[in-house]
């Protein structure tokens, strides 16, 4: 009984630990994916819609932790007088940001020089214009006279591809790279500079609401998190139909992560399942090793008039002791392993389904084998046949030679030789991207292509 219970405990512990590891891994993937998206939704206002109306619709759809209006203006270009030369760029964008935006979305920016209070120039734009803090840049507005501004700082935009993406534009029509020429200015100054341009060229000026959801309420599983975010986005689109268009950055990221999580789950399932199956077979083998003893006990009971129902009840008691004891020990062992390796108990993870499945296997594995053997012996064998000793008393050749121990020793040697070399499995299902050179009219730089989403 102790051997059978130990086999059950190993099976339950392997299954529960595997489930806890997979749940913790997918939850970690979800957290990292969400943390890598500075702005979850970008909702662009349609002319005639106010920021207050759209903000109210967003608040009624889902709770948010960030909701800031951002102005976008298309310009014909910039130029700057530095020394005896004049540098000129092509078309660009000027963004108007509230003062609280830098505090609420710090991942959008990386200050390189100067102060965030004032007009900021993107790093590539500063290189194109050869400007630094204190220099003057001329903005060529569409249909209006140029406007001069003074540079307060140089900033890098790590997420320029999403921050400057065109919202509501089909994938085939959208630009293949974010614009090189970008200026950032306070929202009040932006309204002063581009308010007149919005009156004569409304197609060149637009306003977006940058939204971040409450991430604490999202599920840990990437599939469930994607469904929640995607569903909320569809609800918002239905509410603001005709008043705004949106880009769902978070759902796009989770859509990619959920396929990676599924791949990892299948991979580790195939790596860990053989161990659980082996433990199950070991349990059945231990149960089968006591078949002779159970057969003789049944014969003695049947001689004294025990019925088949009484025999099966006694076998069920033994099976229940093995199943309950082994399952309890297995869950306790899985908890210790999970706390040691994952810093969290198995019940603290979202692996409740795995834990229930492991407990079900433990409660049914050994009892099913014991009851099946007891029923077969009680139904098909006579008392005399049950008491007969059949088979050779002498052990087989492979048992006498210890062939099983030799195989175990060889497997231990192979495992040790593999482990000591530091062998690791490295997965790169997306392939390796190589940098490529991109030549632009205003600059020459070596970078990774934006279309490859590096």
N, C-alpha and C positions, 0 to 999 in steps of 0.2 A: 504493500500500500504506500509506503514511503517513497519507493522508487517511482511508482506511477504518479504520485502527487508531485514529485520533483520534475518529472517530464511535463506535466500540465503547467507547473509554475514557469518553466523555461519557455514554453509555447506562449503563454499569456504575456510574460514579460517582453518577449521579442516583439509580439504584435503591438502591444501598448506603447512600447518605447519607439517603435518605428512610426506609429501614428503620431506620437507627440513630437518626434523630430520633424516629420513632414509638416505638421501644423505650425510648428515654430518657424520652420524655414519659409513657408509661404507667407506667414504673417510678417516676417522680416523683409521679404521681397516687397510686400505691399507697403510697409512703412517707408522703405527706401525709395520706392517709386513715387509715393505721394510727396515725400520730402524734396524730391528733385523737381517738383513742379511749383514754381513760385506763385503763379496765378492759375487757378483752376479753370475759370470761365472768363472769356472776354466777350461782353455783350455790347454790340454797337447800336447806337440809337439811329432810328430812321428819322429824317427831317419831319418836324412837327411833333415829336415826342419829347417830353421833358425828362430830366434825370430823376426827378422825384417819382414820376409814374413808374419808370422802369425799376427803380430801387424798391418801391413798394411791392411790385410783382415778384421780385427776387426774394424779398423777405418773407412773402407768403408761401413761396415754394419750398424753401429749405433754409435752415439757420446757417449764417455765414459768419466768418471771423474777419473778413476784409471786404470792403465795398468802397472803391475810390473811383471817381471820374477822371479820365485821362483824355486830353485833347490831342488830336493828330492833324497836322497840316502838311500838305504837299507844297514844296517850293521848287522854283526853277533852278536853284543852286546857291552856292555860297562863294564868297571870295574874301581874301584877306591880304593886306599890305604888310609885308614883313621885310624890313630893310629896303633894298632897292628893287625888290621883285613883287609881283602880284600873283597869287595862287588862286585858281578858280576850279570849282568842282562842278559836276553835273547835278541832276535833280536829287533832292533829298527830302528828309522829313524833319519836322520840328514838333516835339512832344511837349505838352503842358501838363505838369504834375503837381498835385497838392503837396503841401509841406509834409503832411503825415505819411505820404506814400513811401518816403525813404525809410521811415521807422517801421511801417507795417509790412513792407516787402523788401527787406534788405538784400535778399538773394538776387534781386534784379540788377544790382549795381556793385561795382567794385571801384572805389575811389583810388585813383592813381596819383592825382596832384590837385592841390587847391582845396576849396571848401564846397560842400554840397549846397550852400546857400547862394543861389544865383544861377546863371546860365552855365550849363555843363556841355562840354563837347565830347563826343565819342572818340575813343582812342584813334580809330582809323581816320576819322575826319580831321582830328588834330594833326595827324601825320600828313594828310593830303594838303592841308592849308599851312603847315609849318607854324602853327600857333601854339601859345602856351598861356598860362594864367596872366591876365591883365591885357592881353591883346584884344583887338576889335575885329569882329567878323561881320560882314555885310550879308544880309539875307535878301535874296531876290524873290519877292513875293509875286504870286500870279496876278497880273493885272493891276499891280500897285507899285508905288515907288519902293526902292530898297529900304531896308531898316537895319540900323547898326546896333549891335549888342556887344557887351564886354564879357570876356570869358572869365568865369569864376573858378572853374576846375576842369580837369580831364578825368573821364570816367570810362570804365570798361563795362560792356553789356554782355554778361555771360549767356543770357537767354534771349539774345536779339532775334533769333529765328521765330520764337513764339511771341515776343513782345511786339515785333513789327510786322507780324503776319497780316495779310489782307483777310478780313473776315467776310465770309459769304461769297468768296470767289472760288469757282470750281478748281479742282486740283490741277487740271491740265493748263489752266489759264494763269494760275498764280506764278509769281516770280520764283526762279530756282534758288535764289539767295536773298538774304536780307539786304536792305540798302546800306551802302558804305557811309553815306553822309547823313549824320543824325546829330541834332541838337536837342537838349533838354532845358526847359525853362520853367519857372514857377507858373502855376495856372493863371494867376491874375495878370501877369505880364503877357502870357500867351494870348489871353482874351484881348488885351489891348492891342497887340501887334496883329493878330489874325482875325479880329472881329470884322474889320472892313473887308478882308478877303472873303470871309464867309458870306457877306452880303452880295458880292458880285460873282463869286465862284463858289457856290455852296457845295459843289461836287469835290472840291479840293480840301474841305475842312470837315472833320467828323469827330464825334465823341464816343468813347467806349467806357463801359463800367468794368473795372477789373475786380473779380470776385474770387475769394478763397472760402471754401466750405469749412465746416467744423469737422476736422479730420478725426477727432476722438469718437465720433459717432459712426464712422465707417467700419464695416466688418474687416476682420483680418485676412480672410480669404480673398485673393485677387478677383476671382470670378464673382463672388458676392459683392465686393466693393465696386467692380465695374457695373454690375446690374443696378446697384443703388445710385451711383453717380449718373449713369446713362438714363435711368428712369426719371431722376430729378431734372435732368437737362431736357428731356422730352416734355415733361410737364411745364417747364418754363417756356419752351418754345410755343406750346399751345396757348399759354397765357399772354405772351407778347406777340402773337401772330399779327403781322402788319405794323408793329411798333418797334421791332428790333430784330437783329440777327446775332447769332452767337457762335463762338468757337469753343469747343469743349476740350481743353488741353488735358485735363485730368483723365477723362475717359479714354482719350487716345493713348496716354501712357499706360493706363491699366490694361487696355486691350492688348498691348504688346507683352506686358508682364504676365498676364494670365496664361498665355500660351507657353511662356518660359516656365511658369510654375507647374503647368500640367506636364511638360516634358521632364522636369526634375522629379515630380511625384512618380511618374511612370518608371523613370530610371531607378530611383531608390527603392521603389516597390519590387522591381525585378532583382535588385541587389539584396534586399532584405528578406523577401518572401522565401527563398530557398532555406534560409536558416530556420524560419518558423515551421516550414513543411518538414524539415529534418527533425525538429523537436517533436512534432506531432507523430511522425513515424516512430521515433524513439519511445514515445509514450505508449503507442500501440504495441510495440515490441515488448516493453516491460510488462504491460497487461497480459500479453500472450504468454510470457514466461511463467506466469502463475496459473496457467490453465490446468496443469496436472493437479496442483493442490486443490483448486476449486472443484475439479471433477471428482476427486476422492471425497471431499466434504459433501458434495451433492449425493454421492452414492450412500454415504452413511446416513444422511438425512432421509433419503428415500427408503432405506431399509427400515427406519423407525416410523415410516408412514407419512412423511412430509409430502404435501401436494406440490404441484408445479407452481401454483401461485405463492405458496409460502417460500419456496426456493428463490423465486424471482424477487420477492420482497426482501429477503436477506441479501441477495446480490445488489439490489437497489440501494440498501443502506450502505454497503461497502463502497459502491460507486459514488454515492452522494458525498461520503466522507472524503474520498479522493478528489472529486471535482471541486467541492467547496474549499477544501484545504489548499489544493494546488492553485486555484484561482486567486484566493486571498494572498497566498505567498507570492504569486506572480505579479499581482498589482502592487504589492508592497515593494518588490524588487524593482519594478518599472518606475515607481516613484523615486526610489533612491537613485537610480541611473539618470532619470530626467533632471533631478535637482543637482546632481553632480556635473552633468554635461551641458544642460540647457539653463541652469540657474532658475528653474521653475518646475513645479510638480506637474504630473501629467494632467491633473484636473484643472490646473491653471491655464492650460492651453486650450485651443478650440478642437481638441481631438476626442470629443465625447463619443462620436460615432465609432472611432477606432477602439476606444476603451470598452464600449458596449460589445463590439464584435469580438474583441479578445476575451472578455468575460464569458460571452456566449460559447466560444470555442472551448474554453476551459471547463465550463460546466457540462458540455455535451460530449467532449472528445473521449475521455476515459470512461464515463458512465455508459456511453453508447457501446464501446467495445466490450466492457464487462457484461452488460446486459445481453448483448447479442450472443456472446459465448455461452452465458448461462442458459439462455433460451434454447440454443442449439443442442447443448449437452442434455438438458432436461427433456427435450422433445425427441431426439433421435437416438439416444444411447440408452441401453439397458443398464441396470445396476452392475451386472457382471462385467459388461464391457467397460464401464466407467472405472472399475477397480483394477482392470488389467494394466500391467506395465508393458507398454509397447515401445520398441526402439532399442538401439544399442546402448549399453552402459558405458562403453568406451567412447571417449571424445573423438571428434573428427580430426583429420590431419591438420587442417588450418588452425583449429583450436589448440592443438598440442604445440604447433610451431609458433603460435603468437603472431599470425599474419596480420590480424587486426591491429595489434599494437605497433607493428612495423609500419603500417600505413599511416597510423596516427603520428608516429615519430617523423615520417617523411613529410607529412603535411605541416607539422610544426616547424621543421627545418626550412621548407619553402616559404612559409609565412615570415619567419624571422629574417631570411635573406632578402625578401622583398621589402620588409619594413625598415631594415637598417640602412638601405640605400636612399631612403626618403622618397620613395615612389609616390606620386600623386596623380589622380585622374583630373585632367584639365578639360573642361567642356567649353567649346566655342561654337555653338550651333549656328550663330549668325555669320560666321566666317570672319576673316581679317581684312580690314579696310586699309588701303595704302593711301598716304597723302598724295595730293595731286597739285600741280601748279596752276593757278588761276591768274590771268593777266587782265587787268582792268585799265580803262583809259586814263584814270587819274593816279594809278599806283601800280606797283609791282610787288606782289607778296606771295609767299609760299604758305599755303594753308590747306586744311582739310575741307573738301567740298561740302557746302551746306546741304546740298540735296542728299548726301549720304547720311545726314543726321548723326554726325560724329559727336 
